[in-house]
Amino acid sequence: MIDWPIDPARTALINVDLQNVFVEGFEISATDGPDVVQRLNKLSRVCREHGMMVIHTINELRDDGSNRGIAAEVVTAYLQSTGANRRGGITAGTDGAKLHDSLEVEPSDVLLTKPRFGAFTGTDLDLILRSNGIDSVIIGGIATNVCCDTTAREANQRDYKVFFLSDGTGNHGMQGLSAEEIKAATLAAVRLAFGQVLTVGKTIEKIRDGGAEIIAAE
């Protein structure tokens, strides 16, 4: 399995969709959403201390429905079949679409609204990263198997090094599979073909090691 170092000067943290609907209180919320937010808050602080870009994505659709698309039709049909209620879901302006109150957002952070699962589709994320000399991304957030996984695959296909957080991502169970089973399958796929899987703690260690190497070189 791949084991890359982390160069803080060339790496950004992407906190994926830490919104109310995905964090807690909704049928589709992650089983450990609040804990995931706190782990990512800790990692975000370390990233900022090392001058790294911190990006928070917001999965949001226009309230007039003009950019809903096929994915939204599929999700809506699935939720209706299971009797789940998103109470506004990710429609702009609804409570569910808002970032969770426990998420720490600083003025230096980048807020990126995205209309699809992947953070690169329909956004200027690639332009933001390349304009800042970034070739590596750390991906955490919710859901492990949907928006985090899709963003990791998109990044990999654009030749970014992907660091995917095993305990900094969360999801819920579905279709007879537990949250743990779904996460394990997703992490296995990422390890195979899309990047390096590691814990928040190991990521912090790599960031600090990379920062120390830069200081020593100066």
Sine and cosine of phi, psi and omega as CSV:
sin_phi,cos_phi,sin_psi,cos_psi,sin_omega,cos_omega
0.00,0.00,0.54,-0.84,-0.05,-1.00
-0.92,0.39,0.55,-0.83,0.06,-1.00
-0.60,-0.80,1.00,-0.05,-0.03,-1.00
-1.00,-0.04,0.48,-0.88,0.23,-0.97
-0.98,0.21,0.26,-0.96,0.07,-1.00
-0.93,-0.38,0.86,-0.51,0.09,-1.00
-0.99,-0.13,0.95,-0.31,-0.05,-1.00
-0.82,0.57,-0.53,0.85,-0.05,-1.00
-0.95,0.33,-0.30,0.95,-0.08,-1.00
-0.84,-0.55,0.31,0.95,-0.08,-1.00
-0.77,-0.63,0.64,-0.77,0.06,-1.00
-0.84,-0.54,0.52,-0.86,0.11,-0.99
-0.99,-0.12,0.78,-0.63,0.07,-1.00
-0.91,-0.41,0.94,-0.33,0.08,-1.00
-1.00,-0.02,0.94,-0.34,-0.16,-0.99
-1.00,0.01,0.89,-0.46,0.28,-0.96
0.79,0.61,0.79,0.61,0.04,-1.00
-1.00,0.08,0.89,0.46,-0.07,-1.00
-0.98,-0.22,0.34,-0.94,-0.06,-1.00
-0.78,0.62,-0.73,0.68,-0.09,-1.00
-0.88,0.47,-0.47,0.88,-0.03,-1.00
-0.99,-0.13,-0.38,0.93,-0.09,-1.00
-1.00,0.08,-0.78,0.62,-0.02,-1.00
-0.24,-0.97,0.43,-0.90,0.13,-0.99
1.00,-0.03,-0.05,1.00,0.00,-1.00
-0.84,-0.55,0.37,-0.93,-0.02,-1.00
-0.86,0.50,-0.48,0.88,-0.03,-1.00
-0.99,-0.15,0.18,0.98,0.02,-1.00
-0.93,0.36,0.47,-0.88,0.06,-1.00
-0.91,0.42,0.52,-0.85,-0.01,-1.00
-0.91,0.41,-0.45,0.89,-0.02,-1.00
-0.82,-0.58,0.56,0.83,-0.09,-1.00
-0.79,0.62,-0.79,0.61,-0.02,-1.00
-0.87,0.50,-0.59,0.81,0.03,-1.00
-0.92,0.39,-0.64,0.77,0.05,-1.00
-0.87,0.49,-0.69,0.72,0.01,-1.00
-0.86,0.51,-0.70,0.72,-0.03,-1.00
-0.91,0.41,-0.63,0.78,0.05,-1.00
-0.90,0.43,-0.64,0.77,0.01,-1.00
-0.95,0.30,-0.52,0.85,0.12,-0.99
-0.86,0.50,-0.70,0.72,0.01,-1.00
-0.88,0.47,-0.72,0.69,0.01,-1.00
-0.91,0.42,-0.64,0.77,0.00,-1.00
-0.87,0.49,-0.64,0.77,0.02,-1.00
-0.88,0.48,-0.69,0.72,0.01,-1.00
-0.90,0.43,-0.66,0.75,0.02,-1.00
-0.87,0.49,-0.72,0.70,0.00,-1.00
-0.89,0.46,-0.63,0.77,0.02,-1.00
-0.87,0.50,-0.47,0.88,-0.01,-1.00
-0.98,-0.18,0.26,0.97,0.08,-1.00
0.96,0.28,0.34,0.94,-0.04,-1.00
-1.00,0.04,0.50,-0.86,0.06,-1.00
-0.97,0.26,0.73,-0.68,0.08,-1.00
-0.91,-0.41,0.84,-0.55,-0.05,-1.00
-0.89,-0.46,0.75,-0.66,0.09,-1.00
-0.93,-0.37,0.87,-0.49,0.04,-1.00
-1.00,-0.03,0.48,-0.88,0.01,-1.00
-0.76,-0.65,0.93,-0.36,0.01,-1.00
-0.99,0.16,0.94,-0.34,-0.16,-0.99
-0.58,-0.81,0.67,-0.74,0.06,-1.00
-0.92,-0.38,0.51,-0.86,-0.02,-1.00
-0.87,0.48,0.60,-0.80,-0.04,-1.00
-0.94,0.33,-0.26,0.97,0.06,-1.00
-1.00,0.04,-0.02,1.00,0.05,-1.00
0.98,0.22,0.09,1.00,-0.14,-0.99
-0.94,0.35,-0.34,0.94,-0.02,-1.00
-0.86,-0.52,0.43,0.90,-0.05,-1.00
-0.90,0.44,-0.82,0.57,0.09,-1.00
0.97,0.23,-0.04,-1.00,-0.08,-1.00
-0.91,0.42,-0.66,0.75,-0.04,-1.00
-0.84,0.54,-0.66,0.75,0.00,-1.00
-0.91,0.41,-0.59,0.81,0.05,-1.00
-0.89,0.45,-0.67,0.74,-0.01,-1.00
-0.90,0.44,-0.73,0.68,-0.02,-1.00
-0.89,0.45,-0.70,0.72,0.00,-1.00
-0.88,0.48,-0.69,0.73,0.01,-1.00
-0.89,0.45,-0.65,0.76,0.01,-1.00
-0.90,0.43,-0.72,0.69,-0.04,-1.00
-0.91,0.42,-0.62,0.79,0.04,-1.00
-0.90,0.44,-0.60,0.80,-0.01,-1.00
-0.94,0.35,-0.43,0.90,0.00,-1.00
-0.99,-0.15,-0.09,1.00,0.00,-1.00
0.98,0.20,0.22,0.98,-0.01,-1.00
-0.97,0.24,0.50,-0.87,0.01,-1.00
-0.79,-0.61,0.89,-0.46,-0.04,-1.00
-1.00,0.04,-0.14,0.99,0.00,-1.00
0.74,0.67,0.85,0.53,0.01,-1.00
0.98,-0.18,-0.40,0.92,0.08,-1.00
0.80,0.60,-0.84,-0.55,-0.04,-1.00
-0.94,-0.35,0.39,0.92,0.07,-1.00
-0.94,0.33,0.73,-0.68,-0.02,-1.00
-0.80,0.60,0.70,-0.71,0.05,-1.00
1.00,-0.01,-0.20,0.98,0.01,-1.00
-1.00,0.08,0.35,-0.94,-0.01,-1.00
-0.89,0.45,-0.61,0.79,-0.02,-1.00
-0.88,0.48,-0.53,0.85,-0.07,-1.00
-0.99,0.16,-0.21,0.98,-0.05,-1.00
-0.96,0.27,0.52,-0.85,0.09,-1.00
-0.88,0.47,0.60,-0.80,-0.03,-1.00
-0.90,0.44,0.63,-0.77,-0.07,-1.00
-0.86,0.50,-0.46,0.89,-0.05,-1.00
-0.99,0.16,-0.17,0.99,0.01,-1.00
-0.96,0.28,0.79,-0.62,0.02,-1.00
-1.00,0.07,0.89,-0.45,0.01,-1.00
-0.85,-0.52,0.84,-0.55,-0.01,-1.00
-0.98,-0.22,0.38,-0.93,0.00,-1.00
-0.84,0.54,-0.45,0.89,-0.01,-1.00
-0.98,0.19,-0.21,0.98,-0.03,-1.00
-0.96,0.26,0.39,-0.92,0.04,-1.00
-0.98,-0.22,0.78,-0.62,0.09,-1.00
-0.98,-0.20,0.82,-0.57,-0.09,-1.00
-0.83,-0.56,0.94,-0.35,0.07,-1.00
-0.99,0.12,0.76,-0.65,-0.03,-1.00
-0.79,-0.61,0.65,-0.76,-0.04,-1.00
-1.00,-0.06,-0.04,1.00,-0.05,-1.00
-0.72,-0.69,0.08,-1.00,-0.04,-1.00
-0.87,0.49,-0.74,0.67,-0.02,-1.00
-0.98,0.21,0.62,-0.78,-0.04,-1.00
-0.97,0.23,-0.17,0.99,0.01,-1.00
-1.00,-0.04,-0.39,0.92,-0.08,-1.00
-0.99,0.17,0.86,-0.51,0.03,-1.00
0.96,0.27,0.31,0.95,0.01,-1.00
-0.74,-0.67,0.08,-1.00,0.07,-1.00
-0.97,-0.25,0.48,0.88,-0.03,-1.00
-0.87,0.50,-0.71,0.70,-0.01,-1.00
-0.86,0.51,-0.66,0.75,0.03,-1.00
-0.90,0.43,-0.68,0.73,0.02,-1.00
-0.87,0.50,-0.74,0.67,-0.05,-1.00
-0.91,0.41,-0.76,0.64,-0.06,-1.00
-0.93,0.37,-0.52,0.85,0.04,-1.00
-0.92,0.40,-0.38,0.93,-0.01,-1.00
-0.96,-0.29,0.26,0.97,0.09,-1.00
0.93,0.36,0.46,0.89,-0.07,-1.00
-1.00,-0.08,0.77,-0.64,0.04,-1.00
-0.84,-0.55,0.10,1.00,-0.03,-1.00
-0.65,-0.76,0.58,-0.82,0.01,-1.00
-0.73,-0.69,0.63,-0.78,0.14,-0.99
-0.98,-0.20,0.80,-0.60,-0.08,-1.00
-0.89,-0.46,0.84,-0.54,0.10,-0.99
-0.67,-0.74,0.14,-0.99,0.05,-1.00
0.79,-0.62,-0.47,-0.89,-0.11,-0.99
-0.63,-0.78,0.69,-0.72,0.04,1.00
-0.99,-0.17,0.54,-0.84,-0.01,-1.00
-0.75,0.67,-0.74,0.67,-0.18,-0.98
-1.00,-0.04,-0.04,1.00,-0.03,-1.00
-0.87,-0.50,-1.00,0.08,-0.10,-0.99
-0.95,0.30,-0.58,0.81,0.05,-1.00
-0.93,0.37,-0.73,0.68,0.00,-1.00
-0.88,0.47,-0.72,0.70,-0.01,-1.00
-0.89,0.46,-0.67,0.74,0.02,-1.00
-0.90,0.44,-0.63,0.78,0.04,-1.00
-0.89,0.45,-0.68,0.74,0.00,-1.00
-0.92,0.39,-0.66,0.75,0.04,-1.00
-0.88,0.47,-0.67,0.74,0.01,-1.00
-0.90,0.43,-0.70,0.71,0.02,-1.00
-0.85,0.52,-0.68,0.73,-0.03,-1.00
-0.94,0.35,-0.26,0.97,0.07,-1.00
-0.98,-0.19,0.19,0.98,0.06,-1.00
0.92,0.39,0.55,0.84,0.22,-0.98
-1.00,0.00,0.59,-0.81,0.17,-0.99
-0.96,0.28,0.74,-0.67,-0.07,-1.00
-0.92,-0.38,0.82,-0.57,0.16,-0.99
-0.94,-0.34,0.89,-0.45,-0.13,-0.99
-0.93,-0.37,0.81,-0.58,-0.15,-0.99
-1.00,0.06,0.87,-0.50,-0.02,-1.00
-0.95,0.31,-0.63,0.78,0.01,-1.00
-0.96,-0.27,0.10,1.00,0.06,-1.00
-0.94,-0.33,0.27,0.96,0.13,-0.99
-0.79,-0.61,0.43,-0.90,-0.01,-1.00
-0.55,-0.83,0.34,-0.94,0.00,-1.00
-0.31,-0.95,0.09,-1.00,0.06,-1.00
-0.91,-0.42,0.20,-0.98,0.04,-1.00
-0.99,0.16,0.36,-0.93,0.01,-1.00
-0.31,-0.95,0.42,-0.91,0.10,-1.00
0.75,0.66,0.68,0.73,0.05,-1.00
0.99,0.13,-0.03,1.00,0.02,-1.00
-0.97,-0.24,0.64,-0.77,0.02,-1.00
-0.97,0.23,0.28,-0.96,0.05,-1.00
-0.86,0.51,-0.62,0.78,-0.02,-1.00
-0.91,0.40,-0.65,0.76,0.01,-1.00
-0.91,0.41,-0.67,0.74,0.01,-1.00
-0.91,0.42,-0.68,0.73,0.02,-1.00
-0.89,0.45,-0.69,0.73,-0.02,-1.00
-0.86,0.51,-0.66,0.75,0.01,-1.00
-0.92,0.40,-0.66,0.75,0.01,-1.00
-0.90,0.43,-0.72,0.70,0.00,-1.00
-0.89,0.46,-0.60,0.80,0.03,-1.00
-0.89,0.46,-0.66,0.76,0.00,-1.00
-0.93,0.38,-0.66,0.75,0.02,-1.00
-0.89,0.45,-0.71,0.71,0.01,-1.00
-0.86,0.51,-0.62,0.78,-0.05,-1.00
-0.92,0.40,-0.69,0.73,-0.25,-0.97
-0.67,-0.74,-0.19,0.98,-0.20,-0.98
-0.84,-0.54,-0.27,0.96,0.00,-1.00
0.21,-0.98,-0.28,-0.96,0.00,-1.00
-0.98,-0.22,0.76,-0.65,0.06,-1.00
-0.99,-0.16,0.77,-0.64,-0.01,-1.00
-0.42,-0.91,0.27,-0.96,-0.01,-1.00
-0.99,0.15,0.24,-0.97,0.09,-1.00
-0.87,0.50,-0.68,0.73,-0.01,-1.00
-0.87,0.50,-0.70,0.71,0.02,-1.00
-0.92,0.40,-0.59,0.81,0.03,-1.00
-0.89,0.45,-0.69,0.72,0.04,-1.00
-0.87,0.49,-0.67,0.74,0.03,-1.00
-0.87,0.49,-0.69,0.72,0.00,-1.00
-0.92,0.40,-0.63,0.78,0.03,-1.00
-0.89,0.46,-0.71,0.70,-0.01,-1.00
-0.91,0.40,-0.62,0.78,0.06,-1.00
-0.91,0.43,-0.67,0.74,0.00,-1.00
-0.91,0.41,-0.63,0.77,0.05,-1.00
-0.91,0.42,-0.63,0.78,0.01,-1.00
-0.91,0.41,-0.61,0.79,0.02,-1.00
-0.90,0.43,-0.62,0.78,0.01,-1.00
-0.92,0.40,-0.68,0.74,0.01,-1.00
-0.90,0.44,-0.67,0.75,0.00,-1.00
-0.90,0.44,-0.62,0.79,-0.02,-1.00
-0.93,0.36,-0.47,0.88,0.01,-1.00
-0.97,0.26,0.00,0.00,0.00,0.00
